[in-house]
Amino acid sequence: ETLTRILAENYTIDMPGIHSLFLGKCELTIENVLKHLCLGNILAHKSCPIASLDLGGNGIGADGAVAIGDSLRYNKTLKILFLQWNGIGPQGGIAIGDALRHNDTLT
């Protein structure tokens, strides 16, 4: 919860020093992380400095994958995204796949 509060309170267009964010298997309340990273438009912002994001092993499910997919449509800086062991299922996979058709920076 502290991380999500920091992201929500301190997000500006320029977030110096945050280029890689590892949140894999850290038992966060993933709903809050997704709320601030995705719905809070941090990932979708054209100046988002995050180039690498690891959300592996947090069990975000299909809803989390849909939220990430929505953000990925507009993100132009993220190059690496780890979503393994999240149980995103077919619906989440389709949402991510559809978003990737609009995103040419993820490798």
N, C-alpha and C positions, 0 to 999 in steps of 0.2 A: 504494500500500500504506500510505503514511503516513496518508492520509485515513481509510481503513477502520480503522486502528489507533486513531486519535483518536476516531472515532465509537464504537468498541467500548469503549474505556477511559474515555471521558468522558461517555457518555450517562447522563443522569439524566432524571427526569420533566420537569424544567424545564431547557431548553437555551436560555438567553437569547441573543439576537442571531442565532440561525439561523432565518430566516424564509423565505429563498430559497436554494436549493442548485442551482448550475449545474455539472453534470458532463458536459455535452455535448462530444463529440469531444475529450476530454482524455486519451485513450489509457490510461485506468485499467484495472486488472484488474477488469472488470465483475463477475466472479463474487464477488470479495471485497466490492465495494460492495453487491451484492444480498444477500449473506449478512448484512451488518451492518445495512443499511437495512430489509430485508424479513424475513429469517429471524430476525434479532436483535430483531424486533418494534418497531423505532423507528417505522416508518410506521404500524403497527397500534395503537400506544399511544394512548390517548384524549387524552393531553396533548401529543402530538407538535406542536412549534411550526412545522414546515415547511409553508408555504402554497403554495410554488412549487418544483417539482422538474423539472429538465431533464436527461434522460438520453439525449438525441438523439445519434445517430451513434456509438453504442458497440457495436453489434452484439450486443445482449443475447439475441436469438433468442427462440424460443417458450418455453424454460425460464425465461428471465428475466421474460418477460411473465406467465407463470403465477405466479411468485413475487410479482411486483408486484400482480397481481390478488388474490392471497390477502390481501395487506396492505391493499389498497384496500377490501376488504369491511368493515373495522373502522375505517379512518381517517376522522375527522370534521373534519380541519383542512386537508387539501390541497385547494387550489382550482384550481391549474394544474399540468398534467403534460404534458411534452413527451417523446414516444417516437419521433419520426420517425427514419427511416434506421436502424432496428434489426433489420430482417429478422424480425419476430415471426411472420409467416405466419398462416395461418388459425387454427391452434391457439392461438397467442398472442392473436390478435384476439378469439376466442371467450372466452378467460379474462378479458381486460380487460372485454369487453362484459358478461359475466355479473357481474363484480364491480361494475360501474357500476349494476346493478339494485339493489344494496344500499348504494350510496353516493350521498348527495344533496348533497354539497358541491362536487364537481368540476363545473366549468362548461365 
